[in-house]
Structure formats: C-alpha cells, structure tokens
Amino acid sequence: MSEKRNAPLGIFDSGVGGLTVVREILKQMPGESIIYFGDTAHVPYGDRDPQELRGFAQKITNYLVTRGCKMIIIACNTSTSLAYEELTNSFSLPIIGVIEPGVNKALMTTKNLRVGVIGTAATIESRVYQRKLRAKNPDVQVYAQACPAFVPLVERGALRSAETVDIVSGCLHPFMEKEIDTLILGCTHYPFLQPVIAKVLGAKTQIIDPAQETVRCAYERLQELDLLVDTAKPVYKFVSSNNPKEFRAKGSVFLGRDLGTVEEVLL
C-alpha cells in the first residue's frame, strides 16, 4: 500500500497552462510526486475538433497510467469539458477535472448571482459551465465569452505587454456592461494573465482560479482513498510532446523553479 501512496499524480494540459495546477499542488500537497504532460504538439486545443481532443485525452491518460500514476488531474478545461466522463469510464483510477471545483467556488463567492466565464471556444461552446452553474442554482445569470487569443499569449510568454492589455480589455469589455461580480477563469492558462484581468475588471469583480479548488478536491479524494503520500521526498517529472527545451524555459519561468530535464514523448 505504501508503494501506491507514494506513486505520482499524473497531470496533463495542452501546454504550460496546467502548471497553475502544479503550482497549487506545490503549495497544498508539497510531498506529492508529479508527472506532468504538456501536449505542446497540439496546443492550442480550443479550435480543434472535439473528437480529436477526446483522442488526445485518452492517449495522454493511458500514458500516465502506464507510468504508474495513482490519480489523474485533467488540468485543462477543454479536455475536462469534452473527455472527463469518457475517461472516468475508461480508467479505474481516480480522475479529477477542473470544472466542477470552479463552479462550486463561484457560486459560493457571487453576491449578485451574475457570473462571467471565459475559456477557449471549445469549452464555451460545450456550455458545460453554463449547465453546471444553473443546475446548482437556477437563479444564477451566466455570461460566457470565448477568448481564443489568450492561450497563444501565454504560450508566447507575453503576459503583460501592451498588446496583451489591449486584447484582454477587448475580450472582457462585455462583462463590464453585465455588471458581473465573479469571473471564472475557465482555462488553466488564464491565471498567468490574472494581474491584467484583475486590473481591467477592477476590485469589485472576484476572480476564480479553479486550480486552487481542484487541488483541494484532489487532496480530499486522496484522503478518502487513503492514498496521501507517506514519504517526504517528492519527485517531479515533466514531459512535453514537442520542443521540450522551449517548454522547460517557459515552464521554469511560470512555475518559478527549474523544471529540470523535460522528456519528449510523441503520442
């Protein structure tokens, strides 16, 4: 049982965005080992065919399972919205997505029941956030907006440039007219743009980063299953499906620590 407890958490995303989830794991569960898969060969996910994206999720999850992971965290809203149910039906280990935790936190936070959601085109078009928010509270008003330019900005490392401010301002302008008091960052890339987003929207709007709640849920699930780590020396491994040197350079900056050697795995 000890060997199973000390197995790594498997985490995947289309690129560096899911490192926001890794960042939270380092804060909330610093003893856990990690294998992170960034599917940089196919980023961005947002405008790809849904069936193709489900295939990517299946292949990546299978890879992480073969690496001995004890839990899979889908650190990608697009993959969660399209493939979560399929993955939970295909694999026996616990799988955590990023959408449900963000929905719950937003409903706990909003005072005027006017909630905004931003995400990739695939996530917004799936209407998963809209459905889940209204299922839990029929009185909530949900305003959703696809922001397809955000992921490329993050992947390029353009987090606070003048171009970024202009793009973010243009995308978020409709929310100001709707008087939302809560905004869900429905893509794990977006927290890297949070300082700009917060400045554009102002202090009256609470910003929900689902990564924080996702990791809290993962901790609770591991605790329920008696799978929390019982050693004190975690191992972190990072894998990308294309250009591992670039992934290491950007990821090290975003995470605030050297990722070390990044393995390249083509799926």
Residue pairs with C-beta under 8 A, 6 or more apart in sequence:
1 226
2 230
4 70
4 227
5 70
5 226
5 227
5 228
5 229
5 230
6 33
6 229
6 230
6 231
7 33
7 68
7 69
7 70
8 32
8 33
8 34
8 35
8 67
8 68
8 69
8 70
8 235
8 237
9 25
9 32
9 33
9 34
9 35
9 69
9 70
9 71
9 72
9 73
9 218
10 35
10 37
10 61
10 64
10 65
10 67
10 69
10 71
10 72
10 73
11 18
11 21
11 22
11 25
11 34
11 35
11 36
11 37
11 72
11 73
11 75
12 18
12 36
12 37
12 38
12 39
12 57
12 60
12 61
12 64
12 72
12 73
12 74
12 75
12 76
12 79
13 19
13 21
13 36
13 37
13 38
13 39
13 75
13 76
13 79
13 188
14 38
14 39
14 40
14 42
14 43
14 44
14 45
14 76
14 78
14 79
14 151
15 38
15 39
15 40
15 43
15 44
15 151
15 154
15 155
15 189
15 247
16 38
16 154
16 155
16 189
16 192
16 247
16 250
16 251
16 254
17 75
17 76
17 151
17 154
17 187
17 188
17 189
17 190
17 192
18 36
18 38
18 75
18 76
18 188
19 36
19 251
19 254
19 255
20 75
20 188
20 189
20 191
20 192
20 209
20 211
21 73
21 75
21 98
21 188
21 211
21 214
21 215
22 34
22 36
22 75
22 255
23 211
23 255
23 256
24 211
24 212
24 214
24 215
25 32
25 34
25 215
25 218
26 255
27 215
28 215
28 216
28 219
29 215
29 218
29 219
29 222
29 228
29 229
30 234
31 229
31 231
31 232
31 234
32 228
32 229
32 234
33 229
33 234
33 235
33 236
34 234
34 235
34 236
34 237
35 64
35 67
35 69
35 237
35 238
35 239
36 236
36 237
36 238
36 239
37 60
37 63
37 64
37 239
37 240
37 241
37 265
38 238
38 239
38 240
38 241
38 247
38 251
39 45
39 56
39 60
39 240
39 241
39 267
40 240
40 241
40 242
40 243
40 246
40 247
41 240
41 241
41 242
41 266
41 267
42 48
42 56
42 241
43 151
43 155
44 120
44 148
44 151
44 152
44 155
45 53
45 56
45 76
45 78
45 79
45 120
45 122
45 151
46 78
46 119
46 120
46 121
46 122
46 123
46 146
46 148
46 151
46 187
47 120
47 121
47 122
47 148
48 122
50 82
50 122
50 126
53 78
53 79
53 82
53 83
53 122
54 82
54 83
54 86
56 79
56 267
57 74
57 79
57 82
57 83
57 86
57 87
58 83
58 86
58 87
58 90
59 267
60 267
61 72
61 87
61 90
61 91
61 95
62 91
63 265
63 267
64 72
65 72
65 91
65 93
69 93
70 93
70 94
70 222
70 227
71 93
71 94
71 95
71 96
71 218
71 221
71 222
71 227
72 87
72 91
72 93
72 94
72 95
72 96
73 95
73 96
73 98
73 214
73 215
73 218
74 80
74 83
74 84
74 87
74 95
74 96
74 97
74 98
75 98
75 188
75 211
75 214
76 98
76 187
76 188
77 98
77 99
77 119
77 120
77 123
77 186
77 187
77 188
77 210
78 119
78 120
78 122
78 123
78 187
80 97
80 98
80 99
80 128
81 99
81 122
81 123
81 126
81 128
82 122
82 126
84 95
84 97
84 99
87 95
88 95
94 221
94 222
94 225
94 227
96 214
96 217
96 218
96 221
97 214
98 188
98 210
98 211
98 214
99 128
99 129
99 132
99 186
99 210
100 132
100 217
101 210
101 213
101 214
101 216
101 217
102 129
102 184
102 185
102 186
102 208
102 209
102 210
102 213
102 214
103 129
103 132
103 133
103 136
103 184
104 136
104 213
105 208
105 210
105 212
105 213
106 115
106 133
106 182
106 184
106 208
107 115
107 133
107 136
107 137
107 140
109 182
109 206
109 208
110 140
110 181
110 182
110 206
111 181
112 179
112 181
113 137
113 139
113 140
113 141
114 140
114 141
114 143
114 178
114 179
114 180
114 181
114 182
115 133
115 140
115 141
115 142
115 143
115 180
115 181
115 182
115 183
115 184
116 142
116 143
116 144
116 145
116 175
116 178
116 180
116 182
116 183
116 184
116 205
117 124
117 129
117 130
117 133
117 142
117 143
117 144
117 145
117 183
117 184
117 186
118 124
118 144
118 145
118 146
118 147
118 150
118 171
118 172
118 183
118 184
118 185
118 186
118 187
118 190
119 129
119 144
119 146
119 147
119 186
119 187
119 190
120 146
120 147
120 148
120 151
120 186
120 187
121 146
121 148
123 129
123 146
123 186
123 187
124 144
124 145
124 146
124 186
125 146
127 144
129 142
129 144
129 184
129 186
130 142
130 144
133 140
133 142
134 140
134 142
141 178
143 174
143 175
143 178
143 180
144 186
145 171
145 172
145 174
145 175
147 171
147 187
147 190
149 167
149 171
150 167
150 168
150 171
150 187
150 189
150 190
150 193
151 187
151 189
153 159
153 163
153 164
153 167
153 193
154 189
154 190
154 192
154 193
155 189
155 250
157 250
157 253
158 164
159 192
159 193
159 195
159 196
160 195
160 196
164 193
164 196
165 196
165 199
165 200
168 193
168 196
168 197
168 200
169 200
172 197
172 200
172 201
175 183
175 201
175 205
176 201
180 205
181 204
181 205
181 206
182 205
182 206
182 207
182 208
183 197
183 201
183 205
183 206
183 207
183 208
184 208
184 210
185 191
185 194
185 197
185 207
185 208
185 209
185 210
186 210
188 210
188 211
190 197
191 209
191 211
192 254
194 207
194 209
197 207
198 205
198 207
201 207
219 228
222 228
236 259
236 260
237 263
238 247
238 248
238 251
238 259
238 260
238 262
238 263
239 262
239 263
239 264
239 265
240 247
240 262
240 263
240 264
240 265
241 264
241 265
241 266
241 267
242 264
242 266
243 264
244 261
244 262
244 263
244 264
245 262
247 259
247 262
248 258
248 259
248 260
248 261
248 262
251 259
251 262
252 258
252 259
